Amino acid sequence: MKRHVLISLCLLPFAACISSDAPTLSLFRQDDTFFIRFQRPSDHVFGAVTATVNGVDAGAVVISPGRVGSFAHNVDNIDAYADFSMPLAQERAVEVVVRENGDEFVEVLPDYNAPRSLDVRTPVDVLHADDWIEVATGVASDTLAASFDVTFDGHDCFSTYGWKHNADSVSLQLAPQSQFADCGGPDVSIEFSIAPSTVITRCAVRT
């Protein structure tokens, strides 16, 4: 079936480093801002916390205290957070070091700022039910989570029916014939959303 395809995408690299003693160090970016979240268990009380990115001070920390839950009162645990934000580093590789009370938590990401773009490796001018569409970001070390939504004349048709990881890409499956045939046509839009998790080559605690 012939399809006119409009492709848009979301490409936001993400990384999370979980060490053996329960802290989690998560990184993400939005536009030109770099965000660091240092997460500890709900009963943790932060001491003095600082962070650097490629040796540059990440600025003031914003502490969000945790809350210990209660099963009897149906109250969930809420983890404690220490958050930083700063202008995005320009180097391709990123090293984040968070320090608290003499301990160092280190995360190294060699491809965090690598240039990324949507690479649709499967021709989409003619689509068939159950077809697979292969997409990538151009950064071979990325682990990809991806999905798409297909619309016709402003109405939802179907979303990703299945997916599978490849060596440097991800493949997304179109709907079976029973759903595919109801989409109308030939003018449809496919909107891809890709969330790359960038490779971590070091996740360590130094005391």
WOVENUR-V793570 format. One record per backbone hydrogen bond with DSSP energy under -1.0 kcal/mol. CO is the residue of the C=O (numbers start at 1). NH is the residue of the N-H. Records with the same first field share a line. If there is no record, write none. Layout:
CO=NH / NH
This chain:
1=127
4=188
6=190
8=192
10=194
14=198
15=27
17=25
19=22
23=19
24=39
25=17
26=37
27=15
28=35
30=33
32=88
33=30
34=86
35=28
36=84
37=26
38=82
39=24
40=80
41=44
48=101
50=99
51=58
52=97
53=56
56=53
62=83
64=81
67=78
70=75
71=74
75=70
78=67
80=40
81=64
82=38
83=62
84=36
86=34
92=113
94=109
95=54
96=107
97=52
98=105
99=50
100=103
103=100
104=206
105=98
106=204
107=96
108=201 / 202
109=94 / 112
111=114
119=136
125=3
128=131
131=174
133=172
134=121
135=170
136=119
137=117
139=142
143=197
145=195
147=193
148=160
149=191
150=157 / 158
151=189
152=155
155=152
158=150
162=173
164=171
169=166
170=135
171=164
172=133
173=161
175=130
176=179 / 180
177=181
180=183
186=4
189=151
191=149
193=147
195=145
196=14
197=143
202=108
204=106
206=104
